């Protein structure tokens, strides 16, 4: 495959593997700024500040075996470091979740609610208010890191009404971003603000491989006088699930998992789940099995990318000083509760994601059960760079102490999950029996979303409880509660049988988290020793019961 230059002022492949030694020193102002980034990384003691690589997959689940195809990734990252078994996203949809990664904030604080410009996805407002405060912008401006981005950014990036492909977000030294949503061929990239079209020739256009090659170029030609941060955001395993030619016949005997919540009716669940037709038709099952297989096929190229990247870091002598994170923007489902394929729902298969980390000071072959979320990635990476979380407006926490094996660590017991449903106030002409407001509908009139599929949840994990409490913003104010210790597949909604006092505490905790910002998002949860519940706080100053904010 042809190797692509990073920018017009960078040497193309064929020159020396490394930039010449003795690169210009940072300017005096930058050296002054670096003083705020010399804490946890150890640079104050004279050691080199660590590099960081963040690998982000698109729609890769954890619950349904999404990591199975990635044997090399598990060996090179997971087995060489730590795998998190309880990693979650605050919203099971691409753009809100990616915005949470970049800002370290819950959706109610970064205001990206769906994948549209109207939903603040890469909008002018997002660019003006949030982009200057993302963790890559801080790494670049305050810590002197070289910052490199390649792949899918936000779903509406490149839209003409939001600056087009000429817009390069603040904080990125090298920008190699995909226009809009994931594709594998026939796409356009913004290369530092200039458009480059790609066709459908595998050897030069297959996007996952293009991202691998441009990333290797960066590693070879970057400055050696500054640490670097790389974010590589692959299209896989997002639709249209186009595998590389050499992998198109892989996994022919693989089918979507037939677990306990596969192809069953969602009894006692929100109406959107109950409307799914059970049992699914044979054609629907064949379709989702094929989709599941193709998703795994696309991930094999991601596995190759990871291997190439790790080998190049090792060849360049930088692997031992580099943290590598691997995760996904949301999970996915294939037939659970008779919903064919998508994400967006509140259940484990949609909100739980892989998270693997290796790097300096992380012991190999570790698994952590600590509850983490993607709002923690920014704070953790800034902590690695030595920048204090207290200087940001981020809602998340640094899990660097977990990676380092800190003993007697006080950690959170809950995270917030929130989603704003999408749907228009019109009836789908192909499904006249359905009410207005549904969206993401399949030919058999099973719909994956609706305008009142708007919910918020507290996902709690403690020594005694593994619980999920959710409320919907609909006329029913529908509630779903699951004890995942007894019911890991979330089949039985126990909202009507759980202790009313506990239900009240969870309702209050949900309201508090939905109005939190920064440090108040990190207060003790219902099952933490420091938690204090005052029933009077359930009421406003006017005496009426508080209501949740959606």
C-alpha positions as CSV (number, residue, x, y, z in Angstrom):
1,X,0.0,0.0,0.0
2,X,1.2,3.5,-0.8
3,X,2.4,5.5,2.2
4,X,0.9,8.9,2.5
5,X,2.7,12.1,3.6
6,X,1.5,13.8,6.8
7,X,1.8,17.3,5.6
8,X,3.5,19.3,2.9
9,X,6.3,20.4,5.2
10,X,7.2,16.9,6.3
11,X,9.6,14.6,4.5
12,X,8.1,11.7,2.6
13,X,9.1,8.1,3.2
14,X,12.5,7.4,1.6
15,X,14.4,9.8,3.8
16,X,16.0,9.0,7.2
17,X,13.9,6.9,9.6
18,X,14.2,9.4,12.4
19,X,14.2,13.2,12.4
20,X,17.7,14.6,12.7
21,X,18.9,14.9,16.3
22,X,19.3,18.3,17.8
23,X,15.9,19.5,16.8
24,X,15.1,23.1,17.8
25,X,14.3,23.5,21.5
26,X,10.9,24.6,22.6
27,X,10.5,28.4,22.7
28,X,10.8,30.1,26.2
29,X,7.0,30.5,26.6
30,X,6.4,26.9,25.9
31,X,9.1,25.9,28.4
32,X,7.3,28.1,31.0
33,X,4.0,26.4,30.2
34,X,5.6,23.0,30.6
35,X,6.1,23.7,34.3
36,X,2.4,22.9,34.8
37,X,2.9,19.4,33.3
38,X,5.8,18.0,35.2
39,X,3.9,16.2,38.0
40,X,2.8,12.6,37.8
41,X,4.8,11.8,34.7
42,X,8.1,12.1,36.6
43,X,9.6,14.5,34.1
44,X,10.5,16.8,37.0
45,X,13.1,14.3,38.0
46,X,14.8,14.4,34.6
47,X,13.2,11.4,32.9
48,X,11.5,11.6,29.5
49,X,7.8,12.5,29.6
50,X,5.7,9.5,28.4
51,X,4.1,9.3,25.0
52,X,0.4,8.2,24.7
53,X,-1.5,6.4,22.0
54,X,-5.3,6.1,22.0
55,X,-6.8,3.5,19.7
56,X,-10.6,3.9,19.3
57,X,-12.8,1.4,17.5
58,X,-16.3,2.3,16.2
59,X,-19.2,0.3,17.6
60,X,-17.1,-2.5,19.1
61,X,-19.0,-4.4,21.8
62,X,-17.4,-6.2,24.8
63,X,-20.4,-8.3,26.0
64,X,-20.9,-10.3,22.8
65,X,-17.3,-11.2,22.2
66,X,-16.2,-8.2,20.3
67,X,-12.5,-8.7,21.3
68,X,-12.4,-12.3,20.1
69,X,-10.9,-11.5,16.6
70,X,-8.2,-9.3,18.1
71,X,-5.8,-11.9,19.2
72,X,-2.7,-9.8,18.6
73,X,-4.2,-6.7,20.3
74,X,-5.0,-8.8,23.4
75,X,-1.5,-10.2,23.4
76,X,0.3,-6.9,22.7
77,X,-1.8,-4.6,24.9
78,X,-4.0,-6.6,27.3
79,X,-1.5,-9.3,28.3
80,X,1.3,-6.7,28.6
81,X,-0.8,-4.5,30.8
82,X,-4.3,-4.2,32.3
83,X,-7.7,-5.2,31.0
84,X,-10.7,-3.4,32.5
85,X,-13.8,-5.7,32.9
86,X,-16.1,-2.8,33.9
87,X,-15.6,0.0,31.4
88,X,-18.6,2.0,30.3
89,X,-19.7,4.8,28.1
90,X,-22.0,7.6,29.3
91,X,-24.0,7.5,26.1
92,X,-24.4,4.5,23.7
93,X,-24.1,6.5,20.5
94,X,-21.1,7.6,18.5
95,X,-21.0,11.4,18.6
96,X,-22.0,11.9,22.2
97,X,-19.6,9.2,23.4
98,X,-16.7,10.6,21.3
99,X,-17.4,14.1,22.7
100,X,-17.2,12.6,26.2
101,X,-13.8,11.1,25.4
102,X,-12.5,14.4,24.1
103,X,-13.9,16.6,26.8
104,X,-13.9,14.3,29.8
105,X,-17.6,15.4,30.4
106,X,-21.0,13.8,30.6
107,X,-23.3,14.6,27.7
108,X,-25.4,17.0,29.8
109,X,-22.2,19.1,30.1
110,X,-20.8,19.0,26.6
111,X,-24.3,19.2,25.1
112,X,-23.8,16.7,22.2
113,X,-27.0,14.7,22.3
114,X,-27.0,12.8,19.0
115,X,-25.2,12.4,15.6
116,X,-26.7,15.5,13.9
117,X,-25.5,19.1,13.7
118,X,-28.7,20.1,15.4
119,X,-27.7,17.7,18.2
120,X,-24.4,19.7,18.5
121,X,-22.3,17.0,16.7
122,X,-19.3,19.0,15.4
123,X,-21.4,22.1,15.3
124,X,-20.2,25.7,15.3
125,X,-21.1,25.8,19.0
126,X,-19.1,22.6,19.7
127,X,-16.1,24.1,17.9
128,X,-16.3,27.4,19.8
129,X,-17.1,26.1,23.3
130,X,-15.8,22.6,23.7
131,X,-12.9,22.0,21.3
132,X,-10.6,24.6,22.9
133,X,-10.9,22.6,26.2
134,X,-10.4,19.1,25.0
135,X,-7.6,17.1,26.5
136,X,-5.6,17.0,23.3
137,X,-5.8,20.8,23.2
138,X,-4.5,21.0,26.7
139,X,-1.7,18.5,25.9
140,X,-0.6,20.7,23.0
141,X,-1.0,24.2,24.5
142,X,0.0,23.5,28.1
143,X,2.2,20.4,28.0
144,X,4.1,20.8,24.7
145,X,3.0,17.5,23.2
146,X,2.9,16.8,19.5
147,X,-0.6,15.7,18.8
148,X,-1.7,13.5,15.9
149,X,-5.2,12.5,14.8
150,X,-6.1,10.0,12.2
151,X,-9.6,8.5,11.3
152,X,-13.2,9.2,12.3
153,X,-13.6,12.3,14.5
154,X,-17.3,13.2,14.9
155,X,-20.1,12.1,12.7
156,X,-20.8,15.5,11.3
157,X,-17.2,16.6,10.9
158,X,-16.7,18.2,7.5
159,X,-20.3,19.4,7.1
160,X,-20.4,22.6,5.0
161,X,-22.5,24.4,7.6
162,X,-19.8,23.8,10.2
163,X,-16.7,24.9,8.4
164,X,-16.3,22.0,6.1
165,X,-13.0,20.0,5.8
166,X,-11.0,23.2,6.2
167,X,-11.8,23.2,9.9
168,X,-9.0,21.7,12.0
169,X,-9.9,21.6,15.7
170,X,-7.6,23.4,18.1
171,X,-4.8,21.4,19.6
172,X,-3.9,19.1,16.8
173,X,-0.4,19.3,15.3
174,X,-1.3,16.7,12.6
175,X,-4.8,16.2,11.4
176,X,-5.9,13.4,9.1
177,X,-9.7,13.2,9.7
178,X,-12.5,11.4,7.9
179,X,-15.4,13.4,6.5
180,X,-18.5,12.4,8.5
181,X,-19.2,8.8,9.3
182,X,-17.2,5.6,8.9
183,X,-16.5,4.2,5.5
184,X,-13.8,1.9,4.1
185,X,-13.7,3.1,0.5
186,X,-14.8,6.1,-1.5
187,X,-14.3,8.7,1.3
188,X,-12.7,12.1,1.7
189,X,-10.1,13.0,4.3
190,X,-9.1,16.4,5.7
191,X,-5.3,16.4,5.7
192,X,-4.5,19.5,7.8
193,X,-7.5,21.2,6.4
194,X,-7.1,20.1,2.7
195,X,-9.4,17.6,1.2
196,X,-8.1,14.4,-0.3
197,X,-10.5,11.9,-2.0
198,X,-10.0,8.2,-2.0
199,X,-11.5,5.6,-4.3
200,X,-12.0,1.8,-4.0
201,X,-8.5,0.4,-4.8
202,X,-7.6,-1.8,-1.8
203,X,-3.9,-1.2,-2.1
204,X,-4.1,2.6,-1.6
205,X,-7.6,3.3,-0.3
206,X,-8.7,0.8,2.4
207,X,-9.2,3.2,5.3
208,X,-7.9,1.0,8.2
209,X,-4.7,0.4,6.3
210,X,-4.4,4.0,5.3
211,X,-4.6,5.0,9.0
212,X,-2.0,2.4,9.9
213,X,0.5,3.8,7.3
214,X,0.0,7.4,8.0
215,X,0.5,6.6,11.7
216,X,3.8,4.8,11.0
217,X,4.9,7.9,8.9
218,X,4.2,10.1,11.9
219,X,6.3,7.9,14.2
220,X,9.2,8.0,11.8
221,X,9.2,11.7,11.0
222,X,7.9,13.5,14.1
223,X,10.2,15.6,16.3
224,X,12.2,13.8,18.9
225,X,12.4,16.8,21.2
226,X,8.8,16.6,22.3
227,X,6.6,13.8,23.6
228,X,3.7,12.8,21.4
229,X,0.0,11.9,21.7
230,X,-1.7,9.9,18.9
231,X,-5.4,9.2,18.5
232,X,-6.2,6.6,15.8
233,X,-9.9,6.2,15.2
234,X,-10.7,3.2,13.0
235,X,-13.9,2.7,11.0
236,X,-14.2,-0.9,12.1
237,X,-16.4,-2.6,13.1
238,X,-19.0,0.0,12.0
239,X,-21.2,-0.5,9.0
240,X,-20.9,-1.0,6.1
241,X,-18.7,-3.8,7.4
242,X,-16.4,-3.9,4.4
243,X,-13.6,-6.4,5.2
244,X,-10.2,-6.3,3.5
245,X,-10.0,-8.8,0.6
246,X,-7.8,-11.3,2.5
247,X,-10.3,-11.5,5.4
248,X,-13.6,-11.7,3.5
249,X,-13.9,-15.5,4.0
250,X,-13.0,-15.5,7.7
251,X,-15.3,-16.7,10.4
252,X,-17.7,-18.5,8.1
253,X,-18.8,-20.8,10.9
254,X,-19.4,-17.9,13.4
255,X,-22.9,-16.7,14.4
256,X,-24.2,-14.1,16.7
257,X,-24.2,-15.4,20.3
258,X,-27.4,-17.1,21.3
259,X,-27.3,-15.9,24.9
260,X,-30.2,-15.8,27.3
261,X,-31.6,-12.5,26.1
262,X,-31.3,-13.4,22.4
263,X,-34.6,-13.4,20.4
264,X,-36.8,-13.1,23.4
265,X,-39.6,-10.6,24.2
266,X,-38.5,-7.6,26.3
267,X,-41.2,-8.2,29.0
268,X,-41.6,-5.4,31.5
269,X,-39.3,-3.1,29.5
270,X,-39.9,0.3,27.9
271,X,-42.4,0.3,25.1
272,X,-39.7,0.6,22.4
273,X,-38.2,-2.7,23.5
274,X,-41.7,-4.4,23.8
275,X,-42.6,-3.4,20.2
276,X,-39.9,-5.7,18.7
277,X,-41.5,-8.8,17.1
278,X,-40.7,-12.0,18.8
279,X,-39.6,-14.5,17.6
280,X,-37.6,-12.7,14.9
281,X,-38.1,-13.9,11.3
282,X,-35.6,-16.2,9.7
283,X,-34.5,-13.4,7.4
284,X,-33.8,-11.1,10.3
285,X,-31.7,-13.7,12.1
286,X,-29.8,-14.5,8.9
287,X,-29.2,-10.7,8.4
288,X,-27.8,-10.2,11.9
289,X,-25.7,-13.3,11.8
290,X,-24.1,-12.0,8.5
291,X,-23.6,-8.6,10.1
292,X,-22.0,-10.1,13.2
293,X,-19.6,-12.1,11.0
294,X,-18.6,-9.1,8.8
295,X,-18.0,-7.0,11.9
296,X,-15.4,-9.5,13.1
297,X,-13.8,-9.6,9.6
298,X,-13.3,-5.8,9.6
299,X,-11.6,-6.1,13.0
300,X,-8.8,-8.3,11.6
301,X,-7.3,-5.3,9.9
302,X,-7.5,-3.3,13.1
303,X,-5.5,-6.2,14.7
304,X,-2.9,-5.8,12.0
305,X,-2.8,-2.0,12.6
306,X,-2.1,-2.5,16.3
307,X,0.7,-5.0,15.6
308,X,2.4,-2.7,13.1
309,X,2.1,0.2,15.5
310,X,3.6,-1.7,18.5
311,X,6.4,-3.1,16.4
312,X,7.3,0.4,15.1
313,X,7.3,1.8,18.6
314,X,9.6,-1.0,19.7
315,X,11.9,-0.6,16.6
316,X,12.2,3.2,17.3
317,X,13.0,2.6,20.9
318,X,9.9,4.3,22.2
319,X,7.6,1.4,23.3
320,X,8.9,1.3,26.9
321,X,8.0,5.0,27.4
322,X,4.6,4.8,25.7
323,X,1.1,4.2,27.1
324,X,-1.2,2.5,24.7
325,X,-5.0,2.5,25.3
326,X,-7.5,0.5,23.2
327,X,-11.2,1.0,23.5
328,X,-14.5,1.7,21.6
329,X,-17.0,4.5,21.5
330,X,-20.0,2.2,22.4
331,X,-21.2,-1.4,22.4
332,X,-23.6,-3.1,20.0
333,X,-26.4,-5.7,19.9
334,X,-27.3,-8.4,17.5
335,X,-30.7,-9.9,18.3
336,X,-30.9,-9.2,22.0
337,X,-34.6,-8.7,23.1
338,X,-35.4,-9.3,19.4
339,X,-33.8,-6.0,18.3
340,X,-31.9,-6.8,15.1
341,X,-28.7,-4.6,15.1
342,X,-27.8,-1.2,16.5
343,X,-26.7,0.5,19.8
344,X,-28.5,3.3,21.7
345,X,-30.1,1.2,24.4
346,X,-29.4,1.2,28.1
347,X,-28.4,-2.4,28.5
348,X,-24.9,-3.8,29.1
349,X,-24.4,-4.9,25.5
350,X,-24.7,-1.3,24.3
351,X,-23.0,0.7,27.1
352,X,-20.1,-1.6,28.0
353,X,-16.9,-1.5,26.0
354,X,-13.4,-3.0,25.8
355,X,-10.6,-1.1,27.6
356,X,-7.0,-2.4,27.5
357,X,-4.0,-0.4,28.6
358,X,-0.2,-1.0,28.7
359,X,2.6,1.4,29.5
360,X,5.4,2.3,31.9
361,X,4.8,1.0,35.5
362,X,1.8,-1.2,34.5
363,X,2.4,-4.8,35.5
364,X,1.5,-7.4,32.8
365,X,-1.6,-9.8,32.8
366,X,-3.8,-7.7,35.1
367,X,-7.5,-7.5,35.1
368,X,-9.3,-4.7,37.0
369,X,-12.9,-4.8,38.1
370,X,-12.9,-1.1,39.0
371,X,-15.8,0.9,37.5
372,X,-14.4,3.3,34.8
373,X,-16.0,5.3,32.0
374,X,-14.7,7.0,28.9
375,X,-15.0,10.4,30.6
376,X,-11.9,9.1,32.6
377,X,-9.7,8.8,29.5
378,X,-8.9,12.5,29.2
379,X,-8.2,13.0,33.0
380,X,-6.0,9.8,32.9
381,X,-3.9,10.9,29.9
382,X,-3.5,14.4,31.3
383,X,-2.4,12.8,34.6
384,X,0.2,10.8,32.6
385,X,1.4,14.1,31.2
386,X,1.6,15.6,34.7
387,X,-1.3,18.1,34.3
388,X,-3.7,18.4,37.2
389,X,-7.3,17.5,36.8
390,X,-8.2,20.4,39.2
391,X,-7.2,22.8,36.4
392,X,-9.9,21.4,34.1
393,X,-13.7,21.3,34.0
394,X,-13.8,17.6,33.5
395,X,-16.3,15.2,35.1
396,X,-14.1,12.1,35.0
397,X,-11.4,10.7,37.2
398,X,-7.8,9.7,36.5
399,X,-7.4,5.9,36.7
400,X,-3.6,6.2,36.5
401,X,-3.4,5.1,40.2
402,X,-5.3,1.9,39.3
403,X,-2.9,1.3,36.4
404,X,0.0,1.8,38.8
405,X,-1.4,-0.6,41.4
406,X,-1.9,2.1,44.1
407,X,-3.1,0.4,47.3
408,X,-6.0,1.6,49.6
409,X,-7.4,3.5,46.7
410,X,-10.7,5.3,47.1
411,X,-12.7,4.9,43.9
412,X,-16.2,5.6,42.6
413,X,-19.1,3.1,42.8
414,X,-21.4,4.6,40.1
415,X,-21.5,6.3,36.7
416,X,-24.2,8.1,34.8
417,X,-25.6,6.9,31.5
418,X,-27.8,9.3,29.5
419,X,-29.3,9.3,26.1
420,X,-31.7,11.5,24.1
421,X,-33.9,9.6,21.7
422,X,-34.2,10.6,18.0
423,X,-37.4,10.6,16.0
424,X,-39.6,12.9,13.9
425,X,-43.2,13.7,14.8
426,X,-44.4,12.0,11.7
427,X,-45.6,8.4,10.9
428,X,-43.3,6.2,8.9
429,X,-45.2,5.5,5.7
430,X,-43.8,2.0,5.5
431,X,-45.0,1.3,9.0
432,X,-48.4,3.1,9.3
433,X,-49.4,1.0,12.4
434,X,-46.5,2.6,14.4
435,X,-47.0,5.9,16.2
436,X,-45.1,9.1,15.1
437,X,-41.7,9.6,16.5
438,X,-39.9,6.3,15.7
439,X,-36.6,6.0,13.8
440,X,-34.0,3.5,12.8
441,X,-36.8,1.1,11.6
442,X,-36.2,-2.2,9.8
443,X,-38.4,-3.5,6.9
444,X,-40.4,-5.6,9.3
445,X,-41.3,-2.4,11.3
446,X,-39.1,-3.1,14.2
447,X,-37.6,0.2,15.3
448,X,-34.4,0.8,17.2
449,X,-35.1,4.4,18.4
450,X,-37.8,6.9,19.1
451,X,-38.0,10.5,20.3
452,X,-39.1,9.3,23.8
453,X,-36.4,6.7,24.0
454,X,-34.8,9.3,26.2
455,X,-33.5,7.9,29.5
456,X,-30.9,8.3,32.2
457,X,-29.4,5.6,34.4
458,X,-27.1,5.2,37.4
459,X,-24.9,2.2,36.8
460,X,-23.7,1.1,40.3
461,X,-21.0,-1.4,41.3
462,X,-19.9,-2.0,44.8
463,X,-18.9,-4.9,47.1
464,X,-22.6,-5.7,47.8
465,X,-24.5,-4.4,44.7
466,X,-24.2,-4.7,41.0
467,X,-27.2,-2.6,40.0
468,X,-28.6,-0.4,37.2
469,X,-31.4,2.1,37.8
470,X,-33.0,3.9,34.8
471,X,-35.8,6.4,34.2
472,X,-37.4,7.4,30.9
473,X,-38.6,10.8,29.9
474,X,-42.0,9.7,28.6
475,X,-45.6,9.9,29.8
476,X,-45.2,6.8,31.9
477,X,-41.9,8.0,33.5
478,X,-41.0,4.4,33.0
479,X,-38.5,2.9,35.3
480,X,-36.2,-0.1,34.8
481,X,-34.0,-1.6,37.5
482,X,-31.7,-4.6,37.2
483,X,-29.7,-6.7,39.7
484,X,-26.9,-7.8,37.5
485,X,-25.5,-10.2,40.1
486,X,-28.6,-12.4,39.9
487,X,-29.6,-11.4,36.4
488,X,-26.6,-10.5,34.2
489,X,-28.6,-10.6,31.0
490,X,-31.1,-8.0,32.3
491,X,-34.2,-10.0,31.6
492,X,-36.1,-9.2,34.8
493,X,-37.0,-5.6,35.6
494,X,-37.3,-5.5,39.4
495,X,-38.5,-1.8,39.6
496,X,-41.8,-2.9,41.2
497,X,-40.3,-5.3,43.7
498,X,-37.1,-3.6,44.9
499,X,-37.0,-1.9,48.4
500,X,-38.8,1.4,48.0
501,X,-36.2,3.1,50.2
502,X,-33.4,2.0,47.9
503,X,-35.5,3.1,44.9
504,X,-35.8,6.5,46.4
505,X,-32.1,6.8,47.0
506,X,-31.3,5.8,43.4
507,X,-33.8,8.3,42.1
508,X,-32.2,11.0,44.1
509,X,-28.7,9.9,43.1
510,X,-29.8,10.0,39.4
511,X,-31.0,13.6,39.8
512,X,-27.8,14.6,41.4
513,X,-25.6,13.1,38.7
514,X,-27.7,14.6,36.0
515,X,-27.1,18.1,37.4
516,X,-23.4,17.5,38.3
517,X,-20.4,19.2,36.9
518,X,-16.7,18.6,37.5
519,X,-16.0,17.6,41.1
520,X,-19.7,17.1,41.9
521,X,-19.8,14.3,39.4
522,X,-17.2,12.5,41.6
523,X,-19.1,12.6,44.9
524,X,-19.9,9.3,46.9
525,X,-22.5,7.0,45.4
526,X,-25.4,5.4,47.2
527,X,-23.3,2.4,48.5
528,X,-20.2,4.4,49.4
529,X,-19.2,4.9,53.1
530,X,-19.3,8.7,52.6
531,X,-22.8,8.8,51.0
532,X,-25.4,11.0,52.8
533,X,-29.1,10.8,51.8
534,X,-31.4,13.6,53.0
535,X,-35.0,12.9,51.8
536,X,-35.7,16.6,52.1
537,X,-33.5,17.2,49.1
538,X,-36.0,15.3,47.0
539,X,-38.2,18.5,47.2
540,X,-37.6,21.9,45.8
541,X,-37.8,25.1,47.8
542,X,-41.5,25.4,46.8
543,X,-42.3,22.0,48.3
544,X,-42.8,20.2,45.0
545,X,-41.0,17.0,44.1
546,X,-37.8,17.6,42.1
547,X,-37.9,16.3,38.5
548,X,-35.1,15.0,36.5
549,X,-33.5,17.1,33.8
550,X,-33.3,15.6,30.4
